[in-house]
Amino acid sequence: MRSIIDILDLSVEELDELIQTAQDIIAHPDRYSEVCHGKKLATLFFEPSTRTRLSFEAAMYELGGNVLGFSEAQSSSAAKGESVADTVKTVSCYADIIAMRHPKEGAPLVASRAASVPIINAGDGGHNHPTQTLADLLTIYREKGTFENLTIGVCGDLKFGRTVHSLINAMSRYKGLKMVLISPEELKVPSYVKKDVMKKQGIPYEQTTDLEGAMPQLDVLYMTRVQRERFFNEEDYLRLKDSYILTPEKMKNAKSDMIVMHPLPRVNEISVAIDDDPRACYFKQVLNGKYMRMALMLKLLKEAGRI
């Protein structure tokens, strides 16, 4: 039974196929409105989520299916000590496909080995968040028309940000990519990502602490939150936090067609004054995530012989 735990579980050809399906859903929603009639998605969210859970639920409803599940561990039998494996074995009896978020890294992989229906990883700790990356990819493709020959800046918490690591992994397979890694010294991209992904694939990259200086060369700017809790002392955080707040002033040196992305939720790292800039794409990302989750669920249900 095939599950999607990591973005690299999908080949480049499969990513292209999902993007084409998502675009067809956007163009012809009526064709898809009953394709999952009678099918059920179980959302097993062992930690709180707003966007991801509601996006999966909206995706299944728009395919004509139904949703069951829980939104926190306290409202499940996990509170009684039930194992993840036993939970998904049980839920597999009720649902055709499962979307699962868990605070422990690797939990969705364990679940996929026990389940008799497809599992989609909806985020596990600081590890993977493949459907966020699918949302990111569709946004880049719809706005730029290609994945090739792009200079992508990622800014903020590059050490712990699972969305950044997944995006680098996914984009590393396309030609002409250049990465600009913008962060405080304390939150640089981990060495294993540089070694195992960028150096291995021969992707040129530069590291800098200067967001404004990097801006003119970027085709895509992917913002993330600089998290206060990651710093060993308050002084360092206060010194650095305002360096990574995107303002209209900092956008003046950007290309007219650069796009600004963010996995959300934002705190203060993108000024609300940017929201009206035509280059702001973070709310488009949210909508694109729904379409890609629809495409992914269709693919897995078809492969499992359930539709």
C-alpha positions as a printed Julia matrix, in Angstrom:
307×3 Matrix{Float64}:
   0.0    0.0     0.0
   1.59   3.26   -1.12
   1.85   6.21    1.27
   3.5    9.63    0.98
   5.78  10.39    3.93
   8.5   12.5     2.27
   8.39  14.78   -0.79
  11.1   12.56   -2.33
   8.6    9.68   -2.34
   7.27  11.41   -5.48
   9.34  11.4    -8.68
   9.71  14.52  -10.84
   7.3   12.92  -13.32
   4.75  12.34  -10.56
   5.1   15.94   -9.35
   4.42  17.11  -12.92
   1.39  14.81  -13.07
   0.02  16.17   -9.77
   0.48  19.75  -10.96
  -1.39  18.95  -14.19
  -4.22  17.32  -12.21
  -4.42  20.31   -9.85
  -4.61  22.7   -12.79
  -7.37  20.61  -14.35
  -9.27  20.72  -11.02
  -8.92  24.53  -11.01
 -10.15  24.76  -14.61
 -12.94  22.15  -14.37
 -14.08  21.76  -10.73
 -17.4   20.19  -11.79
 -15.59  17.17  -13.26
 -14.21  16.32   -9.82
 -17.15  17.18   -7.55
 -18.38  13.57   -7.18
 -15.26  11.52   -7.96
 -14.84  10.5    -4.29
 -18.53  10.01   -3.56
 -18.86   7.5    -0.71
 -15.15   7.67    0.16
 -13.88   8.74    3.56
 -10.76  10.63    4.64
  -9.65  10.2     8.26
  -7.73  13.19    9.67
  -5.6   11.95   12.58
  -4.09  15.1    14.02
  -2.13  14.31   17.19
  -1.12  17.98   17.46
  -3.14  21.14   16.73
  -3.4   22.47   13.2
  -5.67  24.95   11.47
  -4.64  25.35    7.84
  -3.45  21.83    7.09
  -6.36  19.99    8.67
  -9.02  22.25    7.18
  -7.27  22.12    3.8
  -7.42  18.29    3.76
 -11.06  18.37    4.86
 -12.03  20.96    2.23
 -10.15  18.94   -0.41
 -12.1   15.75    0.34
 -15.46  17.55    0.55
 -14.82  19.19   -2.83
 -14.15  15.73   -4.29
 -17.56  14.62   -3.02
 -16.26  12.52   -0.12
 -16.67  12.61    3.65
 -14.31  13.25    6.57
 -13.92  11.76   10.03
 -11.17  12.14   12.6
  -9.83  14.13   15.52
  -7.87  17.34   15.91
  -5.79  16.67   19.03
  -4.34  13.63   20.78
  -6.41  14.27   23.92
  -9.6   13.48   22.01
  -8.27  10.12   20.75
  -7.4    6.78   22.33
  -3.76   7.92   22.3
  -4.7    9.6    25.59
  -5.3    6.09   26.95
  -1.91   4.91   25.74
  -2.89   3.31   22.42
   0.02   2.99   19.97
   0.08   4.78   16.62
   0.15   1.4    14.85
  -2.99   0.2    16.63
  -4.77   3.49   15.98
  -4.19   3.35   12.21
  -5.01  -0.37   11.99
  -8.36   0.47   13.59
  -9.01   3.6    11.51
  -8.11   1.69    8.32
 -11.33  -0.28    8.93
 -13.38   2.93    8.69
 -11.6    5.12    6.09
 -10.22   4.88    2.56
  -7.26   7.2     3.16
  -5.63   8.83    6.2
  -3.95  12.23    6.67
  -1.82  12.2     9.81
   0.05  14.86   11.79
   2.17  13.89   14.75
   4.69  15.69   16.99
   7.13  12.74   16.85
   9.37  12.5    13.8
   8.88   9.21   11.99
   5.4    8.5    13.41
   3.67   8.65    9.99
   6.26   6.2     8.62
   5.45   3.77   11.45
   1.76   4.31   10.71
   2.2    3.6     6.99
   3.7    0.19    7.8
   0.67  -0.76    9.9
  -2.16   0.74    7.85
  -4.13  -1.04    5.14
  -5.02   2.27    3.43
  -2.73   5.07    2.12
  -1.23   7.44    4.7
  -0.34  11.04    3.87
   2.13  12.7     6.22
   0.56  16.03    7.24
   3.67  17.0     9.25
   5.85  15.1    11.71
   7.83  17.18   14.18
  10.59  19.17   12.49
  11.03  16.45    9.89
   8.7   16.44    6.87
   5.67  18.27    5.55
   5.3   17.02    1.96
   1.88  18.51    1.2
   3.09  21.99    2.19
   5.86  21.49   -0.37
   3.26  20.47   -2.97
   1.46  23.76   -2.23
   4.78  25.6    -2.63
   5.54  23.88   -5.95
   2.15  24.63   -7.5
   2.49  28.27   -6.4
   5.93  28.6    -8.01
   4.73  26.89  -11.19
   1.55  28.97  -11.53
   3.4   32.24  -10.88
   6.69  31.59  -12.73
   5.63  29.02  -15.35
   8.68  26.83  -14.69
  10.9   25.26  -12.03
  14.08  25.75  -14.05
  16.68  28.54  -13.93
  15.29  30.14  -10.78
  17.14  31.86   -7.95
  15.3   31.08   -4.72
  15.96  32.89   -1.47
  14.91  31.22    1.77
  14.92  33.5     4.8
  14.54  33.13    8.56
  14.79  29.89   10.51
  16.64  27.62    8.09
  17.91  25.28   10.8
  14.64  23.93   12.18
  12.23  24.86    9.38
  10.86  21.61    7.93
   9.17  23.49    5.07
  12.53  24.92    3.94
  14.28  21.53    4.0
  11.46  19.91    2.0
  11.43  22.73   -0.56
  15.21  22.5    -1.09
  14.86  18.72   -1.54
  12.06  19.08   -4.08
  13.63  21.92   -6.1
  17.07  20.28   -6.16
  15.9   18.01   -8.98
  15.34  20.84  -11.48
  17.91  22.48  -13.78
  19.49  25.87  -13.25
  18.52  26.26   -9.59
  20.44  28.65   -7.36
  19.74  28.93   -3.61
  20.37  32.0    -1.46
  20.26  31.08    2.23
  19.43  34.13    4.36
  19.53  33.65    8.12
  21.23  34.54   11.39
  24.4   32.52   12.05
  22.49  30.66   14.79
  19.81  29.42   12.37
  21.77  28.44    9.25
  20.74  25.5     7.06
  22.05  22.28    8.66
  25.28  20.95    7.17
  23.62  17.65    6.16
  21.16  19.55    3.9
  24.06  21.38    2.24
  26.13  18.21    1.89
  23.47  15.62    1.04
  21.28  17.79   -1.16
  22.91  20.93   -2.59
  26.54  19.79   -2.89
  25.52  16.3    -4.02
  23.28  17.75   -6.76
  25.83  20.44   -7.69
  23.47  23.28   -6.79
  25.23  26.64   -6.36
  24.29  28.4    -3.13
  25.35  31.35   -1.04
  24.83  32.05    2.63
  24.23  35.54    3.94
  22.77  37.38    6.92
  21.71  40.33    4.7
  18.15  40.14    3.35
  18.22  43.51    1.58
  21.55  42.77   -0.09
  20.26  39.46   -1.47
  16.96  40.85   -2.75
  17.85  42.08   -6.29
  18.84  38.63   -7.6
  15.83  36.67   -6.33
  12.99  35.2    -8.41
  11.34  33.71   -5.31
  11.62  34.82   -1.68
  10.43  32.19    0.82
  10.04  33.79    4.25
   9.88  31.9     7.54
   9.61  32.99   11.15
  12.72  33.64   13.26
  11.66  31.83   16.4
  12.49  33.39   19.74
  12.58  29.95   21.4
  15.54  28.84   19.24
  17.94  31.4    20.74
  20.09  30.74   23.77
  19.79  34.33   24.96
  17.27  37.12   24.52
  19.94  39.63   23.52
  20.83  37.73   20.32
  17.16  37.39   19.4
  16.45  41.09   19.9
  19.56  41.98   17.88
  18.46  39.9    14.9
  14.68  39.7    14.82
  14.03  42.95   12.92
  16.59  42.1    10.22
  14.11  39.61    8.82
  10.92  41.64    8.72
   9.91  42.15    5.11
   8.68  45.72    4.56
   7.75  47.76    1.46
  11.1   49.56    1.88
  13.01  46.27    1.56
  10.91  45.28   -1.48
  12.09  48.34   -3.46
  15.23  46.52   -4.65
  13.35  43.35   -5.64
  12.52  42.31   -9.2
   9.11  43.44  -10.41
   8.1   39.79  -10.87
   9.7   38.3    -7.76
   7.17  36.35   -5.69
   6.96  36.35   -1.88
   5.97  33.07   -0.23
   5.46  31.96    3.39
   4.2   28.64    4.78
   2.16  30.51    7.44
   1.32  31.25   10.17
   3.2   34.53   10.09
   3.84  36.56   13.18
   5.56  39.81   12.21
   8.12  38.69    9.61
   6.06  40.05    6.69
   4.52  43.48    7.17
   0.76  43.52    6.47
   1.59  46.41    4.1
   3.03  43.76    1.72
  -0.35  41.98    1.47
  -1.54  44.37   -1.26
   1.67  44.0    -3.29
   0.92  41.88   -6.4
   4.09  39.9    -5.65
   2.64  38.6    -2.35
   1.65  34.96   -2.93
   1.31  33.47    0.57
  -2.49  33.38    0.57
  -2.41  31.93   -2.96
  -0.22  29.19   -1.46
  -3.04  28.29    0.92
  -5.5   27.82   -1.95
  -2.93  25.94   -4.03
  -2.41  23.57   -1.09
  -6.06  22.52   -1.25
  -5.81  21.74   -4.98
  -2.61  19.73   -4.57
  -4.08  17.74   -1.67
  -7.08  16.97   -3.91
  -4.72  15.78   -6.66
  -2.63  13.69   -4.26
  -5.63  11.99   -2.66
  -7.02  11.14   -6.11
  -3.69   9.63   -7.16
  -3.31   7.48   -4.04
  -6.94   6.32   -4.04
  -6.65   5.32   -7.7
  -3.38   3.47   -7.1
  -5.0    1.65   -4.16
  -7.95   0.63   -6.36
 -10.41   2.53   -4.17
 -11.82   4.77   -6.91
